[in-house]
Amino acid sequence: MKTSPLTRLTLFPLLLWVALRILTSVMAALTSSIHPLTALERSVRLWPPAAPLGDWLERVLLSPWLRLDAVWFSRIVSEGYHAENGTANFQPIYPWLAVPLERIGFHPILALLLVGAAAGIALLIFYGRLAALDLAPEQTQFSSMLLLLFPSAFVIFAPYSEGLFLALSVLCLILARQQRWGWAGMVGGLAALTRQQGIFLVAPLAWEIWQSRGRSGEPERAEWHKYLSLALVPAGLAVWTLYRWLVLGDVLINPDNFQSLVYSLLISPSTKQIVPVQAFVWPWEGIRLALVKVATQPDLDIWINLLIAGLFTFFLIIAWKYMRPSYRIYALLNTLISFGFHTGPFHPYMGLPRHLLLAFPVFIGLVSALKHPWMRLAVVGICACGNLFTLGLYVAEGWVP
């Protein structure tokens, strides 16, 4: 019996998500047995199962994910936000969604993983709908694979906010393509409340509104109200800034220069407790500083970041002509900002591969660029190997995604 295109668009993402959820969990557990970091990992063996069963299950399923930013999110879920301890650096929607689950007895990491699971499944369903607007069904499925297998995409299965952010961003673009401007603006605002990069959704929304001018039958001058929906995106970031100011006392505006204004208004000053040295520079300056690091003090971290960044840049270049103009704008903005985020002389591009993942429209255009089966097989193989390798490094805390 044949399945409808709609069923395929729903079934394939679910099967793909389940398969990768199992694979990443197994890989994380095995890595944690080789390189245990938490007290529970050091005291409870991975195999065979041991009593008490609850501790063993926590050690196998949850403890391997208690790494890096997941520790901060877990702290927010269990203790809330505080201006002085660095938690205000993280946007609130993702951890706040996990709070009700923690309040009824779920472990904070389990609560975060459950929210992330719902977001990840929604992401794949929404992404399939978005890609299907421009691609054939089999191309849509391949595009979903490319997104999830990219070397830094394992964070979608970790207790990180990327899965939720991507789901909201994809939904925002779907609504924009449907010309439902108010809803698109509201979802974009929620994305900005999930990660600061949500503010960039203003650009593709503005382009889609401009492209739609006159189609409704109204004179172009009468369609100005559409542009009001754009204000809903930065409104999300403004709501969080007001919360930090009025509730946390975390906003002390310093307009001396661009850096001080950004870090006193849009980003919590306590972020320096997480990454002590950081600044926004011109992208070419960020690349120069990274190359200086490679030339003078090369290490595994910088090599992995530059290799993944190089792979993504290659994808962006070959996918460019197959991307919708609004997608190009959004992907380019995210890419340039990511390359311009400098995190100090020792790890100048910390988090770069994860930030590049947010430029997801690249994977829609990439499908059309990979015309031959051998190209697709090569890309899938490279990305899948890179994904598992970087996941292992993340669990061992040998690299920051």
Long-range contacts (C-beta under 8 A, 24 or more apart in sequence): 5-132, 5-137, 8-137, 8-141, 9-125, 9-128, 9-129, 9-132, 9-137, 9-140, 10-125, 10-128, 12-128, 12-141, 12-144, 13-121, 13-124, 13-125, 13-127, 13-128, 13-144, 14-121, 14-124, 14-125, 16-124, 16-144, 16-145, 16-148, 17-120, 17-121, 17-124, 17-148, 20-148, 20-157, 21-117, 21-120, 21-157, 23-388, 24-154, 24-157, 24-158, 24-391, 25-61, 25-157, 27-388, 27-391, 27-392, 27-395, 28-64, 28-65, 28-391, 28-395, 29-60, 29-61, 29-64, 31-64, 31-391, 31-392, 31-395, 31-396, 32-63, 32-64, 32-395, 34-396, 35-395, 35-396, 35-397, 37-67, 37-396, 37-397, 38-63, 38-66, 58-107, 61-110, 62-107, 62-109, 62-110, 62-113, 63-109, 64-395, 65-109, 65-113, 65-158, 65-159, 65-395, 66-109, 67-158, 67-394, 67-395, 67-397, 68-394, 68-397, 68-400, 68-401, 69-160, 70-109, 70-112, 70-158, 70-159, 70-160, 72-274, 73-98, 73-108, 73-112, 73-159, 73-160, 73-161, 74-108, 74-109, 74-112, 74-159, 77-102, 77-108, 77-111, 77-112, 78-102, 78-108, 81-247, 81-248, 82-248, 83-244, 83-248, 83-249, 83-250, 83-268, 83-270, 84-270, 85-270, 85-273, 86-268, 86-270, 86-271, 86-273, 86-274, 87-270, 88-244, 88-248, 88-250, 88-268, 88-270, 89-267, 89-268, 89-270, 89-271, 89-273, 89-274, 90-161, 91-161, 91-192, 91-193, 91-194, 91-195, 91-196, 91-240, 92-193, 92-240, 92-243, 93-161, 93-164, 93-190, 93-193, 93-194, 94-119, 94-161, 94-164, 94-165, 94-194, 97-164, 109-159, 112-159, 113-159, 115-164, 116-156, 116-157, 116-158, 116-159, 116-160, 116-163, 116-164, 119-163, 119-164, 119-167, 120-156, 120-157, 120-163, 120-167, 122-167, 122-171, 123-156, 123-163, 123-166, 123-167, 123-170, 124-148, 126-167, 126-170, 126-171, 126-174, 127-166, 127-170, 127-360, 129-174, 130-170, 130-173, 130-174, 130-177, 130-364, 131-364, 131-367, 133-174, 133-177, 134-324, 134-364, 135-364, 135-367, 135-368, 139-367, 139-368, 142-367, 142-376, 143-363, 143-364, 143-366, 143-367, 145-380, 146-363, 146-366, 146-367, 146-379, 146-380, 146-383, 147-360, 147-363, 149-380, 149-383, 149-384, 149-387, 150-312, 150-357, 150-363, 150-383, 150-386, 150-387, 151-308, 151-311, 151-353, 151-383, 151-386, 151-387, 151-389, 151-390, 152-308, 152-353, 152-354, 152-356, 152-357, 152-387, 152-390, 152-401, 153-357, 153-387, 154-387, 154-388, 154-390, 154-391, 154-394, 154-401, 155-354, 155-357, 155-401, 158-394, 160-354, 161-194, 161-195, 162-195, 162-354, 162-357, 162-358, 164-194, 165-191, 165-194, 165-195, 165-197, 165-198, 165-358, 166-357, 166-358, 166-360, 168-194, 168-198, 169-198, 169-201, 169-358, 169-360, 170-360, 172-201, 172-205, 173-201, 173-204, 173-326, 173-327, 173-330, 173-361, 176-204, 176-205, 176-208, 176-209, 176-326, 177-208, 179-208, 179-212, 179-215, 181-205, 181-209, 181-226, 181-229, 182-229, 182-232, 184-229, 185-229, 185-230, 185-231, 185-232, 185-233, 186-232, 188-232, 188-233, 188-236, 189-232, 189-233, 189-234, 189-235, 189-236, 189-237, 189-239, 190-236, 191-233, 191-236, 192-233, 192-234, 192-236, 192-237, 192-240, 193-236, 193-237, 193-239, 193-240, 195-358, 196-237, 196-266, 196-267, 197-334, 197-337, 197-355, 197-358, 198-233, 198-236, 198-237, 199-233, 199-234, 199-237, 200-330, 200-333, 200-334, 200-337, 201-233, 201-330, 202-230, 202-233, 202-234, 203-326, 203-329, 203-330, 203-333, 204-326, 204-327, 204-329, 204-330, 205-229, 205-230, 205-233, 205-326, 206-230, 207-325, 207-326, 207-329, 208-326, 211-325, 211-326, 237-266, 241-265, 241-266, 244-268, 275-343, 275-344, 275-350, 276-344, 277-343, 277-344, 277-345, 278-341, 278-342, 278-343, 278-344, 279-342, 280-337, 280-340, 280-341, 280-342, 281-340, 281-342, 282-340, 283-336, 283-337, 283-339, 283-340, 285-340, 285-342, 286-339, 286-340, 286-341, 286-342, 286-348, 286-349, 287-339, 289-342, 289-345, 289-348, 290-348, 290-349, 293-345, 293-348, 297-346, 300-393, 300-398, 300-399, 301-347, 301-350, 301-399, 301-400, 302-347, 302-348, 302-349, 304-353, 304-390, 304-393, 304-399, 305-349, 305-350, 305-352, 305-353, 306-349, 308-352, 308-353, 308-356, 308-386, 308-390, 309-339, 309-349, 309-352, 309-353, 309-356, 311-382, 311-383, 311-386, 312-353, 312-356, 312-359, 312-362, 315-362, 315-363, 315-366, 316-359, 316-362, 318-366, 318-369, 318-370, 319-362, 319-363, 319-364, 319-365, 319-366, 319-368, 319-369, 320-365, 321-365, 322-365, 322-366, 322-367, 322-368, 322-369, 323-361, 323-362, 323-364, 323-365, 324-361, 327-361, 327-364, 327-365, 328-361, 330-359, 330-361, 331-359, 331-360, 331-361, 331-362, 332-359, 334-358, 334-359, 335-359, 347-400, 350-400, 351-400, 351-401, 353-390, 353-401, 354-401
